[in-house]
């Protein structure tokens, strides 16, 4: 925050209030809470189940019926870390790095770029894994255990993002500086900070707490897949003509896929760019990822070494997020959150001007499918 706003911002005062507040509201990753008292709707309150969180959290155990608890620690923590930071013990040896859930950004999903994934999106990643990455399939787990892990991933993401937003709110809006602000502005529940109950009359600081929780959790409950028109089943000459049109679009100025993915999708064009998780502590706040001295404090705090992100090799490649036609259409339509992969506007009105028509998007999908299957 200090670097982002170009002034020294002592964090101790904000952390003194936000850290115990987060623990009161959400517990710890090993002993989670779900603060239903602070949620505005039944949908938000039921986003995750506390019973399932308790199955996923804590140390690994099993009983005589082989019912397991501590599922996250058993299956996920070695890569994603205790808090969901993506910096588990095995993380630095993996390409790409495991996901840091705490920023609330997910790449492989059916929703628009700025939205959260749906519950089904996360479940599909557990069932199928992410081909071409170290993320395996957990299809052998009982469905009830996968449901518990999905709940826990959502919990870690909400917990981390609420913490980030409250710290930012404290610095930007509530006059936290070298010392805490006046009592009405402080991010506190009660003087002992040992209760998650909503007071009958809230202070301005407590209203901020409710606002941030409603914003973060509300974006999870409102997430919906972007609509995709029916896939036109083509064969023979019609399919060949569609693929040829898609090839022109791939190499054309509007989609300009070749600009990153290379001619024919063969790759070989390094982007010299980084994903948003690296930009968060480098370019977004004016630090070059190559500046080891400037990056060093973040590395000491747990950040993984900056690593450039390269465009996918499409020809004969492996699609991390899936390669079926509907998924490819959504990748064109939504881009890939957290990465430099942009979206392309798809509508009849934008066709040939700033975007593609739905039929043109399907032509591009057919070309991509052909390129992937027959490089």
C-alpha positions, 0 to 999 in steps of 0.5 A: 500500500505504501508503494502504491500510493507513494507515501509511507503508510504504517500498517501496524495500526490497521493490522492491530484491528483487522487481524483480530477482527478477521480471526473473530469473524472467520476463525483460522484456516485450521479452525474456521468460522463462517460469519452468518451473522454479518451476511445479508441474505440466506444465499450468502449464509448458505454459500458454504456449510460450517459442517463441511468446513470442519471436515476439510480443515484441521489435521488429517484423521480417519475413522473405522468407516474410513471417513476422513477429516483434514481434507485440505491438509491431506490433498491440497496444502503441499501446493496451495499452503495453509492460508491458500496463498499458493506458496506451499512447500512444493510451489516453487518447483511447479509451472505454473505456480499453484493458485493463490486463492486469497485475491479472489481471482480464478482463471478457469471458469464459465463466468465473465472475467470480473466475476467469481467462478460458480461452485460447479466451475470449482467442482469440475476442476477437482474432478478433471484436474488441470491438464498440462499442470501439476493440478491432478484430478480428485475424481477418486474422492467421494463426492461429499469430500469434494464438496467439502474441499470446494467449500473450503476453497471458497472460504479461504478466498472470501477470508483472504479477500475480506482481509485485503479489502478491510485493510485497504478501507482502513487506510483509504477511508477510515483515517488509520495512520500511525495510530488508530482513528477515533473509536467510531471509525475503528474496525472492531466488533466489541472492546474485547473482540471476542464476538461476531455478533452484529451490534444493534447500533453500528458504528461507521467502522462496523458499517464498513465491515458489513459493506465489505463482507456483503461485497465479497460474499455477494459476488460469489452468490451472484456469479452466473455462467455467461450464455453461449449460443448453441454450437452449430454442428457442421460437417464436410465442406461446411466445416472446412469452410468454417475452419478456413474463415476461423483461420482468417480471424485468428490471423486478422486484426480484430482477434489477432490471436497470432499476435501472441500465440504465433502463426498457426498457434505454434507459439514462440512469441514470449510476451515478457509479461506476468500474471496478476498475482505477480503484478500485485507486488511488482508492476502494479506498484511501480516495481520491476519484477527484475529488480531483485532488491525491490522485490526482496521484501516481498520475497521475505514476506512469502511471495514466490519468485516473479516468473514470466507468463507465456502464451499457450502453444495452441497447435497440438497443445493442451488446454489447461481450462478445457478444450471443448467447443463451449469452453473455447467460445467462453475463452474468446468471449471472457478472456482469462482472468488474472492473465494478459489474455484479453476478451473479444466482444461478441455481438452482431453489432460489433462484428467486423468493427471492434469484435466478432459475431457469434457465427464468427466466434464459432468459426474461430472455435472450429479453427482452434479445435482443428489446430489443437487436434491436428497441428 
